[in-house]
Amino acid sequence: MLKSFHTRGVLEAGCDEAGRGCLAGAVYAAAVILPEDFDHPLLNDSKQMSERHRDEARSVIEAEALSWAVGIVEPEEIDAINILNASFLAMHRALDQLNPAPEALLIDGNRFKPWGQCPFDCIIKGDGIYRSIAAASVLAKTHRDARMRELATAHPEYGWEGNKGYPTKAHRTAIAQYGATPHHRRSFRLLPQGQQGELFE
C-alpha cells in the first residue's frame, strides 16, 4: 500500500527520473503534486507495471494531479555535465514548471541537488513507498517511452521501440554494425571493450 504523503498539509512534489542507464535518448524526470486523497488501484513503481497499466495511470495522474510537469535533458547535455547532474537538471526543469509550486520534495534515490530553498527528502526505492513518487515514475517513463518510439521510426535498426535505448545485446550489435546516431550518448561506453563501431553524425 503506497503512502499518500510524507507530511500532512504540505504541498509535496514527488520526483523521479527515467532513462538514466540508457545508451540513447534523453533522460526524463517528472514532478507531481497529488491531492492527499488521490488513489488509483494500478499505481505502483512504474517498473512493476505493464505498459498498458502505465499508460492508463498516466491519463488519470495528468487529469487529477494538482500540478505535474516533465523535464528533459538531451544526450548532448548529458555528455557535457554527466548523467548524475543531468538527472538532477531534468528534475529541476520539471519542478520549475509546477504551478502551484511545491512546499517540499520527495526525491526517489539517495542524492539530489537542492532546488532553491525547498526542503527535500531523498528516499531509496521511494517509487514503491509514496504515491507522488510512483506517479512521477509513471510520467517520466511513459513520456520517455513515447519519444523513443518516435525516434525508432527514423532509426529502425536499433530496436528502440522495444529496448527504449537501454543497453541490450541487440542494441549494442546494431551500434557495432551501423555506428552511433546523434541520439546516442557519446560519454557512455556504447560498445564492450575490444569491439569497434564507427561513430557518425
C-alpha positions as CSV (number, residue, x, y, z in Angstrom):
1,M,0.0,0.0,0.0
2,L,1.6,3.3,-1.1
3,K,1.6,6.2,1.3
4,S,-0.4,9.3,0.4
5,F,2.0,11.8,1.9
6,H,5.1,12.3,4.0
7,T,3.9,15.3,5.9
8,R,0.2,16.1,6.0
9,G,-1.0,19.5,4.9
10,V,2.2,20.3,2.9
11,L,2.2,20.6,-0.9
12,E,4.7,17.7,-1.6
13,A,6.0,17.1,-5.1
14,G,7.2,13.6,-5.8
15,C,10.2,13.4,-8.3
16,D,11.6,10.5,-10.3
17,E,13.6,10.1,-13.5
18,A,13.7,7.6,-16.4
19,G,16.4,6.7,-18.8
20,R,19.4,7.2,-16.7
21,G,21.1,3.9,-17.7
22,C,20.3,4.2,-21.4
23,L,22.8,4.4,-24.3
24,A,20.5,6.5,-26.4
25,G,17.9,9.2,-25.9
26,A,17.3,11.9,-23.3
27,V,16.9,11.5,-19.6
28,Y,13.4,12.4,-18.4
29,A,12.2,13.4,-15.0
30,A,8.7,14.2,-13.7
31,A,7.5,16.1,-10.7
32,V,3.9,15.5,-9.4
33,I,1.8,17.1,-6.7
34,L,-1.2,14.8,-5.9
35,P,-4.2,15.6,-3.8
36,E,-3.8,13.9,-0.4
37,D,-6.9,11.7,-1.1
38,F,-5.6,10.6,-4.6
39,D,-5.8,6.9,-5.2
40,H,-5.5,4.6,-8.2
41,P,-5.6,0.8,-8.0
42,L,-2.9,0.4,-10.6
43,L,-0.4,2.9,-9.3
44,N,2.9,1.5,-8.3
45,D,6.6,1.8,-9.1
46,S,6.4,2.1,-12.9
47,K,8.9,-0.8,-13.3
48,Q,6.3,-3.1,-11.7
49,M,3.5,-2.0,-14.1
50,S,2.7,-3.2,-17.5
51,E,2.9,-0.7,-20.4
52,R,-0.9,-0.7,-20.7
53,H,-1.3,0.0,-17.0
54,R,1.3,2.8,-17.1
55,D,-0.5,4.5,-19.9
56,E,-3.8,4.2,-18.2
57,A,-2.4,5.5,-14.9
58,R,-0.7,8.4,-16.8
59,S,-4.1,9.7,-18.0
60,V,-5.5,9.6,-14.5
61,I,-2.5,11.3,-13.0
62,E,-2.4,14.1,-15.5
63,A,-6.1,14.7,-15.1
64,E,-6.2,14.6,-11.3
65,A,-2.8,15.9,-10.1
66,L,-2.8,19.4,-8.5
67,S,0.3,20.0,-10.6
68,W,2.6,17.9,-12.8
69,A,5.4,18.5,-15.3
70,V,8.2,16.7,-17.2
71,G,11.8,17.9,-17.6
72,I,14.1,16.7,-20.3
73,V,17.9,16.7,-20.7
74,E,19.2,15.7,-24.2
75,P,22.2,13.5,-24.9
76,E,24.5,16.4,-25.8
77,E,23.8,17.9,-22.4
78,I,24.3,14.6,-20.7
79,D,27.7,14.2,-22.3
80,A,28.7,17.7,-21.1
81,I,27.6,17.5,-17.5
82,N,27.4,13.7,-16.8
83,I,24.3,11.6,-16.2
84,L,24.0,12.3,-12.5
85,N,23.9,16.0,-12.9
86,A,21.7,15.6,-16.0
87,S,19.2,13.7,-13.8
88,F,19.2,16.5,-11.3
89,L,18.8,19.1,-14.0
90,A,15.8,17.2,-15.5
91,M,14.2,17.2,-12.1
92,H,14.8,20.9,-11.7
93,R,13.3,21.6,-15.1
94,A,10.2,19.7,-14.1
95,L,10.0,21.5,-10.8
96,D,10.4,24.9,-12.4
97,Q,7.1,24.3,-14.3
98,L,4.9,23.3,-11.4
99,N,2.0,25.6,-10.6
100,P,1.2,25.7,-7.7
101,A,4.9,25.4,-6.6
102,P,5.7,22.7,-4.1
103,E,6.5,23.3,-0.4
104,A,8.5,20.2,0.0
105,L,10.1,17.5,-2.3
106,L,10.2,13.7,-2.1
107,I,13.1,12.5,-4.3
108,D,13.5,8.9,-5.5
109,G,17.0,7.8,-4.7
110,N,19.8,8.8,-2.4
111,R,21.1,12.0,-3.8
112,F,19.7,15.3,-5.0
113,K,21.0,18.8,-5.8
114,P,18.8,21.4,-3.9
115,W,16.1,23.2,-5.8
116,G,16.2,26.7,-4.4
117,Q,15.4,26.7,-0.7
118,C,12.7,24.0,-0.9
119,P,13.2,21.2,1.7
120,F,13.6,17.7,0.3
121,D,13.9,14.1,1.4
122,C,15.7,11.5,-0.6
123,I,14.0,8.1,-0.3
124,I,15.6,5.0,-1.7
125,K,13.1,3.0,-3.7
126,G,10.6,5.8,-3.0
127,D,8.6,4.9,-6.1
128,G,7.4,1.9,-4.2
129,I,6.6,3.8,-1.0
130,Y,4.9,7.2,-1.9
131,R,2.1,7.8,-4.4
132,S,3.6,11.1,-5.6
133,I,6.9,9.5,-6.4
134,A,5.2,6.5,-8.1
135,A,3.2,8.9,-10.1
136,A,6.3,10.8,-11.2
137,S,7.9,7.5,-12.2
138,V,4.9,6.7,-14.4
139,L,5.0,10.1,-16.1
140,A,8.8,10.1,-16.6
141,K,8.7,6.6,-18.1
142,T,5.7,7.0,-20.3
143,H,6.8,10.3,-21.7
144,R,10.3,9.0,-22.4
145,D,9.0,5.7,-23.9
146,A,6.7,7.7,-26.3
147,R,9.7,9.7,-27.5
148,M,11.8,6.6,-28.0
149,R,9.1,5.1,-30.2
150,E,9.0,8.3,-32.3
151,L,12.8,8.1,-32.7
152,A,12.6,4.4,-33.6
153,T,10.7,5.2,-36.8
154,A,13.7,7.3,-38.0
155,H,16.3,4.7,-36.8
156,P,14.5,1.3,-37.0
157,E,17.8,-0.7,-37.0
158,Y,18.3,0.0,-33.3
159,G,15.1,-1.5,-32.0
160,W,14.3,1.5,-29.8
161,E,10.6,0.8,-29.9
162,G,11.4,-2.3,-27.8
163,N,14.6,-1.6,-25.9
164,K,13.9,2.2,-25.4
165,G,17.6,2.9,-25.7
166,Y,18.8,0.6,-23.0
167,P,22.0,-1.4,-23.5
168,T,20.5,-4.7,-24.7
169,K,22.7,-7.1,-26.7
170,A,20.7,-6.3,-29.9
171,H,21.1,-2.6,-29.4
172,R,24.9,-2.9,-29.0
173,T,25.1,-5.2,-32.0
174,A,23.3,-2.6,-34.0
175,I,25.7,0.1,-32.8
176,A,28.6,-2.1,-33.9
177,Q,27.1,-2.6,-37.3
178,Y,25.6,0.8,-38.1
179,G,27.5,3.2,-35.8
180,A,26.1,5.7,-33.4
181,T,23.4,8.3,-34.1
182,P,23.2,11.9,-32.7
183,H,20.8,10.4,-30.2
184,H,23.5,8.2,-28.6
185,R,25.3,9.4,-25.5
186,R,29.0,9.7,-26.5
187,S,30.2,9.8,-22.9
188,F,28.8,6.3,-22.3
189,R,30.6,3.1,-23.3
190,L,28.5,2.2,-26.3
191,L,30.3,-1.0,-27.1
192,P,32.1,-3.5,-24.9
193,Q,35.8,-3.1,-24.7
194,G,37.6,-4.6,-27.8
195,Q,34.7,-4.0,-30.2
196,Q,34.8,-1.3,-32.8
197,G,31.9,0.6,-34.3
198,E,32.1,3.7,-36.5
199,L,30.6,6.8,-34.8
200,F,28.9,9.1,-37.3
201,E,26.9,12.3,-37.1
